Amino acid sequence: MITPAYWVLIAVGAVIVVLVLVVIGIYNKLVLLRNRYKNAFAQIDVQLKRRYDLIPNLVETAKGYMKHERETLNAVIQARGLAVDAGRRAAANPGDPAAMTSLGSAEGQLVGALGRLFALAENYPDLKANQNMLALQEELASTENKVAFARQAYNDAVMTYNTGRETFPNVIFAGMFNFREASLFEVESREEREAPKVSFN
C-alpha cells in the first residue's frame, strides 16, 4: 500500500527535477547568448585586423609624396599600434567593459589620425592619382563598411545577451553562474563615429 508520505516524496522529487531542468535550460540559454556575442566580436576582429594590415601600405604609399608630413604619418602608425593592442585585449575578453572602452578609444584615435592623413592627402594631386593609393582607398572604404556592419551585429548580440541575463528568472542564476554584463562596442565622440573620409574626388 502506498502511503501519503510516499506521494509527498514523489511530488517533492518531481518539483526538484523540474527546478533542475529549468536551471539547466537557463544556463544553456545564457551560454548560447554569450557565445553569440563572442562570435559577433570575432567578426569585428577579423575586419579590424584587415584594416590594420592595410594601414602600413597606405602610409608607405603616402610617404613618397608627403615627405614633409612625417608627424601625421607617424601619428597614423602610432594610433594603429594602440588600436592593435586594444583589439588584442578586447579579443581576449569580448564584452569586458574596460577592454571595450579601451578599444573604442583607440579606434577613435585611429579614425582621427586617418582622417587627418586623408585631409592632407588632398593637397597632393600626384598622390590622389596614384593607382596604389586609389586601390588602398577603395579597400579601406570597403573594410570600414564591414567594420560598421560587424559592430552593429555585435551590439545587437550583446543587447540580446544582456536582456536575457537580466530577465526573470534568469537574473537569479546569472550572477550565480558568473554571467557578467557585456559591454557594447561604442565610440565616445561624434568624430569617432564617422569612418575616415577616403575619397580623392
C-alpha positions, 0 to 999 in steps of 0.5 A: 500500500502506498502511503501519503508520505510516499506521494509527498516524496514523489511530488517533492522529487518531481518539483526538484527535477523540474527546478533542475531542468529549468536551471539547466535550460537557463544556463544553456540559454545564457551560454548560447547568448554569450557565445553569440556575442563572442562570435559577433566580436570575432567578426569585428576582429577579423575586419579590424585586423584587415584594416590594420594590415592595410594601414602600413601600405597606405602610409608607405604609399603616402610617404613618397609624396608627403615627405614633409608630413612625417608627424601625421604619418607617424601619428597614423602608425602610432594610433594603429599600434594602440588600436592593435593592442586594444583589439588584442585585449578586447579579443581576449575578453569580448564584452569586458567593459574596460577592454571595450572602452579601451578599444573604442578609444583607440579606434577613435584615435585611429579614425582621427589620425586617418582622417587627418592623413586623408585631409592632407592627402588632398593637397597632393594631386600626384598622390590622389592619382596614384593607382596604389593609393586609389586601390588602398582607398577603395579597400579601406572604404570597403573594410570600414563598411564591414567594420560598421556592419560587424559592430552593429551585429555585435551590439545587437548580440550583446543587447540580446545577451544582456536582456536575457541575463537580466530577465526573470528568472534568469537574473537569479542564476546569472550572477550565480553562474558568473554571467557578467554584463557585456559591454557594447562596442561604442565610440565616445565622440561624434568624430569617432563615429564617422569612418575616415573620409577616403575619397580623392574626388 
